């Protein structure tokens, strides 16, 4: 499973204009430890206007960033996801934990492995089960130390590793003068200090190795975002769904299923991409081989080394073809053989020349039904966009359906021509185009690369560079050539976090598929609409509310018997997703005095009686209902929202226009936190209540572009759309409508571009 990506992703062009510097961290489950702890929209404690709510001890939260900073009021602020919006809480009153309940924070001590094949175990005993093995240079995040065992956090698990092969002071492996000299070298190269520990450990064992720092000049989070675009980075189906992307095109929230991007392969989420993309997670003696130059080094890249890689395969007799290609195209035969081994394994249809039928594929509109035989493609070049990718690659190797394309010696009718032709292709398209390491072929971020950044990437398997590197390492071990002057070109990015950890992302699906009242489903239910009005007879004393969740991992509360003790009773059904984000569906049961109940109207509920201001909500007799008034106004609206608003829309102007239509109407406007707004401009989430002719109607304000409800259009709104496209946050209701700035009933890259242009002053959203 490989494919060449040669399309330009619009999102990479968008994010390059802005530097999003917040660290890419896995979400951390957390528990509030104090009472009355405020959740705010910012860390400013000098105002109450940014307070969303207060929470008490035991409240569960999802922390998304522990490196927000400090101020005089709080020594450490945490960024959280609260009701699908970015918020902040003082970390002094929050306990962070992994799923195993072990307290962790962003300042775990870092250790470095000093041995090869060091076991990571389930408990501090050599008789316990081995979870995986680590190698020289690997980093570990240390929780505690006892009896020569380090308790560590590795991926999503707590584990143990012996202290015999871990150091927290890499410099101690060198003499004082060597340590000083090598640190000076690393500094002069430009390596960030977070790279130093692993490189010092590697230098201590392999003093002849040469490390070259490559400054990509690219923002880290922007790069991760671009590489997380669905279809760019894939993970095999055998891995946990927690590593899969929840973005559109990968995840279907309506039925809680993931889409295969290619047979057996799914889109990786941004946490997974960040971990495998982070060079610091690949600085072990094995995986560092992904940074070695692919040019031919005749002194140690020998036919014997190639034989070590392909010895047990169906193409074990073809080492001479790799050596011939190395001489002709100045390309490493070791890395070439490792690439073939990664692509083909022992054998495949791409290496046997067997007959195959190029069947028609209705999805990709390819296939002529003809039979082909005697074609080879050892590198799976062109193997994508078809139901059987390897077959698409063989058609490419044939020079197209009719064999008319002859570049790189095609058609490849022999195994030898496929190997040498593939090496010619790799040299021409990648190595000579600035993508001269395995890493740069997977992640096109090299400053010298000629292709557009994040495009024209050889492979989509997010783990492929590491797999190829290990094959190269094993060959070098067998031939005893690890002591050579191997040169590694290691990239770094701007605004990198202290570390990235491979963690499974919890599912964010907090939707319902249906709501029922007394066993009858609401006919007009839509999963994105969260407010409903339901008419019942005046004599009804209770109803039974039911709900069906979409995701099996979510929890539902608020269903069951609801007592109707007043003329208007609100039932709130709360759906809490696996990642602790919640969505509330509200049904307002209205007792009708008429003989025929108006059941399931789907209109927006009024504010609860307990919240009403008796001074401003006294019914008066007028001739126009709220709907009549809004229909006569110039404001765009529907039953739920006022959508024709901009950041310059004045509350005073709105009131004047409404009262000019019906002077006996009464208008109340409250912000998203419930506070009354008498003047100023509208913000998304403001609730407009119009009382007229003994009727009361609520509308939620939608200010185009303002999708976080602060009344402005800024970088926060841009970032929220970006995260919505990657499904790392949800935008619902008014906030979703505000993000749809081009009014096409969808939130896409076009909206992202328009917000960007507004911020830059190129257009005005209105």
N, C-alpha and C positions, 0 to 999 in steps of 0.2 A: 504494500500500500504506500505509494508515493505519488506525488504529482508536482509538476512545475507550475508555480503561481506566477503568471505574467500579466495580471491585471492591476490597475492602479486603484488603490482604495481611497475613496474620498476622505474617509475619516482621518487618515494619516496626514492629509493636507490641512485639515481643520485644526487638529490638536497641535500641530507644529507651531501655530501662531501664539500659543499660550503655554506657560510653564506651570503645570499643576504639580506642586511640590509636596503634597501630602503623601506620606509613605504608603506603599502598597502592603497592607497587613491583612492577615486573616481576621475575620470577625471573631471576637472572644465573648463567650457567655459571661455574664456578670450578675452580681446580686447587690442590691443597695443595703448598706449596713447602718444607716441613720434614719431618723424620722423627719419629715418635712423638708427633705432635700429637693432643691429646685432644679428643674430641667429648663434650660434656656436655649434661645436661638443663637446666642453668642456668649462669650465669656465675660461680658461686661456686667459687673455686679452693682454698678452705680444707678441702675435703672430697673424698674419692675416691668417695663413694657416688653422686655424680651423673655419674660417668664412664661413658659408654656403650661406647666403644671408643677405640683409638688408630689413627691412619692415617699413612701415609708419603707422601713426595714423589711427585707424579704422580697421586694419588687425585683423581677427579673428584667435584665436589659441586654442589649447587644452592643458591645463596644467595637467601634471600627477604627479608632486611632487613639493610641495612648501617648502620643508625642505632640499634643496640642501646645503645651507650654504651661506657664504659671503666671500668676499676678499676686497682688498683695492680699487678695481675698482667698486664694486657693493655691496650694503648692503644686498641684498637678491637675490639669483639666483633661477629661476624656471626651472624645467625640463619639456620639452614639447614633443609632438608628432608632428614632422614636416615632411610631405611627407613620412610618414610611417617609419621614423627613429627617434631615440632618439636624442634630441638636447637641447640647453640651451639658455635662454634669461634673461637679467637683469630684475628682477621683479619691479624695480623702475619705469619702463615704461610700466607696464602691469596692467590692471584693471581686477580683478577676479570677476566672477558673477555666480549666479545660473541661472537656466532657467527663474526664476521670475525677474531677473534683480537686485536682492539685492546683494550688494557687500559683499563678505565674504573673509576670509583668514584662514590660518591654526592656528591662535591664538585667535579664538573665546573664550570668557570667558565661563567656565563651571559652571553650576548650578546643584543643586541636589534637587529632589522632596522630600518633607517632609510629604506629605499626601497620603492617599489611594484613588484611583479612581479620580484623579485630571484631569479635562477636559483640553484638548488642543484645542484651537478654531481658527477659520479662521480670526477673527479680535478681537481687544481688547475690547470685550463687552460680558457680560454674555448672551446676546440675540443672539449672533452669533452661527453658526453651530459648533458642536463638531466634531473634526477630529479623535480623539482617546483619551484614558485615560492613565495616568501614575500613578505610585505607589511609595511608599517610597523607596528611593535609586536610582531611575532612574536618569540618567544624561541627561541634556539638554545643547545644544550649544547656548549661548546667543549672539544675535546680538546687541540689545540695550534694554534700560529700560526707561519707561515713564508712569507716573500716575499709578503706582503699577501694570503695565503689562510688562512682559518680551516678547520681540520679539525674537523668536528662530528659528533656522534652524533644522527642523526635517525631516529626510530622504531627499526627493527632494523638500520639501515645506517650505515656511515661515509660521510660525504659532505664536500663542500667548498663554501665560499661566499666570495666576494670580500670583502676587508676594507673596500672602498669604501663598502659599505652596511650595515656592522655596527658597533655601538659596545658597549663593555663598561662605559662610563661615561655613562649617559643624561643625567645632570645637566649634562654638558659641552655639551649642545644648548641649554641656557638660560643666561642670565646668572646670576651668583651670587645676586642678589636675587630673580630669578624662581624659581630652583631652591629657594631657602630658603622662599619664600612658598608654592610649590606643594606641597612636601613637608609643610609645616605643614598645608595644606588636606587632603592625603591622610590624614595622621595624625588630624586632627580628625574626618574622616569615618569613621574606623575601619578603613581598608583595611590588611590585613596587609602587611608590607614586601615580601613576594614579589610583590605586585601592582604595586609602585611603578614598576619599571623600564619596563614596557610603557606605563603610563599617562603617565609623564613624556615618553616618545618621542611618544605620540599628542598630548599637550598642546603639544609643541613645534611640531607640524605643524598642529594644529587647536586653536588657543587658545580658540575659542568653545565648544568642547564641554564639557559639564558631566557629571562623574562622581559618581554617588551610590552609597555603599556600603550594601548591605542585609545585615544580620546575620541569617542564617537561624536561629542558635542551635541548629543541628543538628550532630551528630557526623559528620565526613567519612566515615569508614569505614562507619558504620552506614547512611549515605545511599547510598553506593556499593553496599553489600550489598542494600539494598531495591530499587535501580534495576537490579540484576543478576538479580533473580528471573526465572526463565525465562518469556518471554512479554512482559516489560516493555520490554526494549530489544533491537531487532533490527538485523541487518546483512545487506546484500544478498549473494546467492550468488556474485557475481563476486569477492568479497574472499576472501583466504586463510583456510583453515580454522583457522589459528592465532589468528584473532580470534573464533572461535566458542566458545560456552560448553560446558564438559564436565559440566555439572550434569545431574542426573536430569531427564528430559523433553526435554533437548536432545541429549544424547549417549548412545548405546547401547554400553556397553563390551563387551557380549557378541558384537557383530559389527563393532565399530569404525565405526559410521555415525552421522551427525548427522540429527536430525529437523527437517524444515521446519516452522516454527511457522505461517507463512503461505506460500502459494505463492511460491517464490523467496527467502524470507527465513528467516534463522536467528537463534537467540538469541546475543547478544554476551556475551563473557566479561567478568569484572569489570575486567581490565586495560583493555579497550577502553572500557567504560562510564566508568571513572575518567578516562581521557584526554579523552573528548568532554564529560564532565560538568564537568571542571575549568575554571572561568571563566578562569583565567590562560592556558589554551591557546586562548582565543577573544578575546584582547585585541589583535587586529590591526585595522587600519582597516576591513577588510571584515567579518570575523566579529563585531565588536563590535556590529553592527546587531541582533544577537539580543537585546541588552539595552535597546534603545530602547523607550520607552513606546508602546503601541499606540493611545493616544488620538489623536483627529483634530487635526492642526495645519494649519489652513487656509492659513497663510501660505506654506507650501512643499509641502504634500502636495496637489498639483494634478492636474487631469485630464491635463496633459502628462506628469507623472511616471508615472501609471498607463499611459498609452499606450506609454511606453518599455518597460514590463514585458511587455505583452501584444501588442505590435505584430506579431509574426510567428506568432500563434496563430490557431486557428479561431474564437476569440471576441474578436478584436481590435476589434470594433465596440461592445463593451459597457463602455467606460470610464465612460460616464455612469451606469451602474448602480452601479458602485463608488462614485462620488461621491455618489449619492443615498443609498446605505447609510451612507456616512461621516457625512453630515449628520443622518440619522435616529437613528443609534445611537452617535455619538461614537466612531468606530473608524477607525483609519488606513486609507485606501484603498490606500496603498502596500504596507503589510504584508498587507492582504487580497489584493491582486492577486498578491503574491509567494507567498502561501500557495496560491492557486489554481494558479499556475504550477508550484509544487512538486508539487501533488497530481495535476494533469491533464496537465501538459506541453503539447504542442501541441494534443492532442485525445485524448479517450477516450470510452468508452461512457457515462461519467457526464456528458459535456458535449454529446452529439450528439442525444439524444432517441430513438435508434434502438430497435427492438424487441428484447426479450430474453425468455427463458423462465426463470422462477424454478424451476429444477430442484430435486428433492429431494436434500438432502445428508445421507447416513446418519451422518456423523460428528457434525455439529452438530444433527441432527434438525430441519432447516429445509427449506422449499421446498414449493410447492403445485402445481407443474407448469403454472401459468398463464402466459400471454403478456402482457407489459406494453409500452407504448410511450409516447413523449412525456413522459418523466420526466427531471429534471436534478438533479445533486448536485455542484456545482463544488468543494465542499470535502471530498467523500468522507466526510461525517459518517455514522457508523454502519457504516462499511465494515470489518467484521471478523466473525469467527466464522462464516465460510461459505467454501466452496471457491473462489468468485470474490468476493473482498471488495467489489469495486466494485458488484456486483449487490446484495449485502446493503445497501450504502449507498443504492442507488436505491429499494429497498423501504422503507427508512427515509424517504427523501425523498417517497415516495408517501403517507406517513402510515400505514404498515403495509400488510399484504396487501390490506386492504379499503378503504384510504384514509380511515380514520375518525379518525386523529390529526391535529389541525389546528394545533398550536403552530408558531410561527415561519412562519406563512403556508402551511404544507403543506396539500395536496400541491403540490410545485413542478412545475408543468406548463409553465413558460416558463423560458428561460435567465435572464431578468431577476429573476424571483421567487426562483430558486435563489441568485443572487448576493446579493441583498438579504436574503433569509431566512437565508442562511448567516452574513452579517455580524451579523444580529440574534442568532443562536445563539451566535456567538463572544463577542459583547459580554455577553450574559446569563450564559452558562455559565462563561466564563473571565475576561474582562477585569474585569467587575464583581464577580467572585468572588475577586479578588486575584491572578489569574494574568495580569498585564497586560503581559508581554513574551513574546517567542517562547521565550526560555529557560524562563520559569516555566510556560509552557504545555506544554513538553516535560518539564521536571523540576518537579513541584509541590512546591517547597520554600520558597515565599514565606511570610514570617511572617504576612501578612495574608490568606492563602488560606483560603477557607471549607471546601474539601473536605479530607478526610483526606490527610495528607502521603503523597506517592509514589503517589497514586491520581488518577483522573479526569484523565489526561494525554492531550492531543490526539493525539499521534503516538507511534509505537513506533520509527520509524527513528532510530537514534542520531545520524545525521549530518544530519537534516533541519534543525535550527536553523541550522547553518552554511550549508547550501545556500540557505535562504530569505534569510539575512542578506546573502549575496553578491548576490542579485538586487536587494535593496533598495539596496545600495551602488552597484551599476552604474547603477541608475536615478538616484540622487543625483548620480553623476559626470556623466552625460549632461545633467542639468539644472543643473549647477554650483551645487548647494545644500549642499555639504559644509561650507561656511563658516558655516552657520546655527548657532543655539544648540541643538544637538541634546543631549538629556538621556538618559543611560544609567544604568540601575539594575542594578548589578553585585553579585551575592551573594558572600558568603564563609561558610565553615564553621568549626567548632571542630576542632582537632587535624588541620589539613591538613598533608600532607607538604611537603617543600621543593619538589617537582615531581612530575609524573606524565609518564611517557614511553609512547608507543604502541608496544608490542612484541607480537610474536606469541607466544602461549603454546605451549610444547611439550606434546605429548600425554602424558598421565600413565598411559596404559593399559599396565600391566605384567602382564596376565593371559595364561594359556594356555587354549586351547580343548580340548586333549587331551594326555595323556601315554601313551606306549606302552612296553611291555617286550617285546623280541624281536619287534617288529612288531605286537603285539596291544595294543589300547587298553585302559586301565583302565576297567572297566565302571562303577564308582561315582565316576568323576572329576567333581568340581565345581570351577569356576574359583575359588571363594572358599575352598575347603578346601586347605590347603597341606601337610598331612602325611598320609602313607600308609604302610602296612606291607604288604609283599609277601612271601609265603612261597615258597621255592624248595626243591628237593630238596637233600639234604646234599652230593651229589656235584657240584653246579653250581659252576663256577669263574668264570664271568663271564656278564653279560647285556648286551644292547644297549638303551639307553634313548633314546627319541625324544620330541620335544615339538613341538606346533604352537602358535605364538603367534597371538593375536587381531589385534593391531595390526601393520601392516607396518612401522611406524616403530620398533618395539622390537627388542631384541637378546636372544638366548638363549644361555646358556653352561651347561656341565655335562652335556650329552648325549653319546652315543657309548657306547663299550665301558666297562663298569664291572667291575673285578675284585672277586671276592668271596673275600677272603682270611681272613675270620673268620666267626663264626656270625651276627654282625649287622654289616651294612655299610650306611652311609647315603650315598645319592647326592643331591646338592643341585643342582637346576636353577634357575638365577638368570635372571629376566627383567628386563631393564633398559629402562625406558621412555625415550621421547625426551627427557623432562625429567630424566633421570638417577635417578629414583626406581626402586627395585628391589623385586622380590617373589621369595622363595625357596620353591620347592616341594621338599619332602624325601620321598624314598622310602627306607624302611628295609627292606633285603632280609634276611630271616630264614631261615637254613638249618634245615629241619625234620628231626627224626630219624624222624618217622612216615612211612609210605609215601605218604600223600596230602598234598601241600602245601596249606596254607590260603592260597590266592592272593587278593591284592587285598582285604584285610579293611577297609582304610580306617581302621584304628585309629591312635591317636597313637603315634609312635615313642618308644622309650626314649632316654634320654641315651646318647651314644656311650660305649663302654667306656673310652675315654681320659679321660672326665670323671667316671667313677664313683669314689666314695669307698669304698675297699675295706672300711673299718671299718663302713659303714652299709648296704652293699648285698650282704652275704653271704647267699645263699639259705638259707632255713630251711624245715623241713617243718611245715606247718600244714594245717588242714582247709579254710580258706576262701581262694579266689583274691581278688585286688584287686577284681574286678568284683562278687563276692559280698559283699564287705565294704561297698562303696559302696552296693549295692542295699539292704543292711540299715540303712544310716545314714539320717539325716533330711535329708541334703544333696541338693539338686537337682543332677543331673549327666547327662551323656551319655558317649559313648565318648571324647570329647575334652576336655570342660570340666566344671568344678564351677561351676554358675551360681547357686546359692542363697546367695550371700555378700553382705554389706554392709560398709560402711566400719568397722563395729564388730565384725566377725567375727574372733575371736581364733584365732591359730595354736595356742595352748595348748589351747583348748577343742576344736579340731578333732582334735588328736592324742589327747586323752583319749577322745573319742567313738569314734575308730577303734580304739584299743587295747582299749576296753571290749568291742568286738564281736569282735576277734581279738587276744588279748594277745601272740601270737607274730609279729604283723606289724611291719614296720619302715617308718617314714615319714621322708622327707627333703623339705624344702621349700627351693627356691632362688628368689631374685628374678629379675627379667627380665634382669639382667646376669650371672647365674650364681652370685652369692654366696649362701651358706647362711643361711637365716633360722630361728633357733631359737625366737623368741618374737615378741611384737607382734601386729599385725593384718595381715590379708591385703591385698594390692594386686593390681590386675589385671595379669596377666602372670606372677605367681608360678607356678612349676611344682611340683606335688605329685607325688612318686614314692612309690608304695605297693609294698613288696615282701612277698609272702606266698605260701606254698605253692609255692615255686620259680617264681613268676611275678612279673613286674615291670610296673607300669602307670603311665604318666604322665597327669596331668590338669593343664590350665591353669586357674588361678583367674580367675573373672570377678566383679568387685565392681561391682554396678550403680551407674552414674553416674560411676565412676572410669575414664574412657576414655583417660587418658594414663599410667596405671600408677603414680601417686605415692601411692595409698592414701587420697586425699581427694577431695571433690567441690567444685570451685571454678570460678573464671572461666575457667581454662584449658580445663576440660572443656566448658564452655558454648561457648567459641569454637571448639573442635575440632568439635563437632557442627554449628555454624553453617557452618564451612568445608567439612565433609563434604556438607552440603546443597547447597553451591555447587560441589562437586567440585573445590575447590582443594587438598584433601588426601584421602587414602584412609584409612578405618578398616577394619581387617581382623581376622579371627579374634576373639580375646578382647576386643580393643578395640572392635570393632563390636558385639559382644554386650553389652558394658558400656554402650555408648551407647544401646542399645535398652532404655531403663529401664521402658517399659510392657509389655515382653515380647510384642510383636505380630509379631516376626520382621521388623521393618523399622525404619529410623532416619528419623524424620519430624519435623515441627515440633512434634508432641505431645511427643516426647522432649526437644526443646529447651526447651519451656515447663516441663516437669517439673523439669529441672535448674535452670532459672532460679528456680522457686518454692522448690526445696530451698535454694538459695543465699540466697534472701531470708528463709528460715525459715518459709515458708507451709506446706510439706509436708516429710515425711522420706522419702527414697527407701530402700525396704527390701523 
